[in-house]
Amino acid sequence: MEESLKRLLKNSYSPYSGFKVAAICLMKDGKSFGGVNVENASFGATICAERVAINSAIASGYKKGDFSKMYVMCDSPKISTCCFLCRQVISEFFHDEDEIILYSNDYDREIYTVKDLCPYPFGSDDLK
C-alpha cells in the first residue's frame, strides 16, 4: 500500500501549500479508492485526499459500513494526522474500531482506530 500511496502523491494538486497528500480507502470487499488533495485559490473550495477517496467510494455505490481501512501519506518525513473535517467524514462512514494508517514519505507509520482520532464525534444522534 505504501508504494501505491507514494505514486498517488504525484497526482496531488497543491500549488498553494506545496503539501501533497494521498489517501486510499480499502473496502470490506477488497476494492480500493484513491484520492489526493485538490487545492483552490479560493481556499474554502479545497478538498482533502481523505474526503476525495471516501467520496469516490460513495459515488461508486458504496455505503456507510462498507469501509474497512484508510491509508494516508503526506509528502513529508513527518507523519501528519487527518484534519478535523476529514475526521468528521471518516467517523460518518467507518466503524469506531476501523484502522487509519498514517505514513510519512519515508514509510514511517502510525496506526490509529477511528475512535482514537474521533473520540467525541458529531453524529446523527446529535441531530435529534
C-alpha positions in Angstrom: 0.0 0.0 0.0 2.9 2.3 0.7 4.1 2.3 -2.9 0.6 3.0 -4.2 0.3 6.0 -1.8 3.7 7.3 -3.0 2.7 7.0 -6.6 -0.7 8.7 -5.9 1.1 11.7 -4.2 2.2 12.7 -7.7 -1.4 13.5 -8.6 -1.9 16.0 -5.8 -2.9 19.5 -6.9 -1.3 21.6 -4.2 0.2 24.7 -5.8 -0.6 26.9 -2.8 0.6 24.9 0.2 3.0 22.6 -1.6 1.8 19.9 0.9 0.9 16.8 -1.1 -1.4 14.2 0.5 -2.7 10.9 -0.8 -5.3 8.6 0.7 -6.6 5.1 -0.1 -9.8 3.7 1.3 -10.0 -0.1 1.5 -13.5 -1.5 1.3 -14.7 -4.7 3.0 -14.9 -6.4 -0.4 -11.2 -5.7 -1.1 -11.8 -2.9 -3.6 -9.9 0.4 -3.0 -10.4 4.0 -3.9 -7.6 6.6 -4.0 -7.7 10.3 -3.5 -5.4 13.3 -3.4 -5.8 16.8 -2.0 -7.0 19.3 -4.6 -6.4 22.9 -3.7 -8.1 26.0 -5.0 -7.3 29.7 -5.0 -10.5 30.1 -3.0 -9.1 28.1 -0.1 -12.6 27.0 1.1 -13.0 25.1 -2.1 -10.0 22.9 -1.4 -10.7 19.2 -0.6 -8.5 16.8 1.3 -7.3 13.5 -0.1 -9.2 11.5 2.6 -12.5 13.0 1.6 -11.8 12.6 -2.1 -11.2 8.9 -1.5 -14.3 8.5 0.6 -16.5 10.4 -1.9 -15.1 8.3 -4.8 -16.3 5.2 -3.0 -19.7 6.6 -2.2 -20.0 7.8 -5.9 -19.3 4.2 -6.9 -22.2 2.9 -4.9 -20.6 2.0 -1.5 -22.4 2.9 1.7 -21.7 3.6 5.3 -20.4 0.4 6.9 -18.7 -0.8 3.6 -15.4 0.8 4.6 -12.6 -1.2 6.2 -9.4 0.8 6.5 -7.9 4.1 5.3 -4.2 4.7 4.4 -2.9 8.3 4.3 0.5 9.6 3.2 1.8 13.1 3.3 4.8 14.2 1.2 6.8 14.9 4.4 9.3 13.0 6.6 6.9 13.7 9.4 3.7 11.7 10.0 0.7 14.1 9.9 -2.8 13.2 11.1 -6.1 13.9 9.3 -7.6 17.4 9.7 -10.8 17.6 11.7 -13.1 18.0 8.7 -11.7 14.6 7.4 -12.0 13.1 10.9 -15.7 14.0 10.9 -16.3 12.4 7.5 -14.3 9.4 8.5 -16.4 9.0 11.6 -19.5 9.1 9.4 -18.5 6.1 7.2 -16.1 4.0 9.2 -16.7 2.0 12.4 -15.0 3.1 15.6 -12.6 0.1 15.5 -11.5 0.5 11.9 -7.9 1.4 11.4 -6.5 4.6 9.9 -2.9 4.1 8.9 -0.8 7.2 8.6 2.6 7.3 6.7 5.4 9.7 6.2 7.0 9.7 2.8 9.9 7.7 4.4 7.3 4.9 5.2 7.3 5.5 8.9 3.8 4.7 10.1 1.4 5.1 12.9 -1.9 3.2 13.3 -5.0 4.6 14.9 -8.5 3.5 15.3 -11.3 5.8 14.2 -12.2 6.1 17.9 -8.6 7.2 18.6 -8.9 10.0 16.1 -12.5 10.9 16.8 -13.2 10.3 20.5 -16.3 12.6 20.5 -17.8 12.6 17.0 -20.8 14.5 16.0 -23.3 12.0 14.6 -26.9 11.5 13.6 -28.0 11.2 17.3 -26.8 14.8 17.8 -29.4 16.0 15.3 -32.3 14.8 17.4 
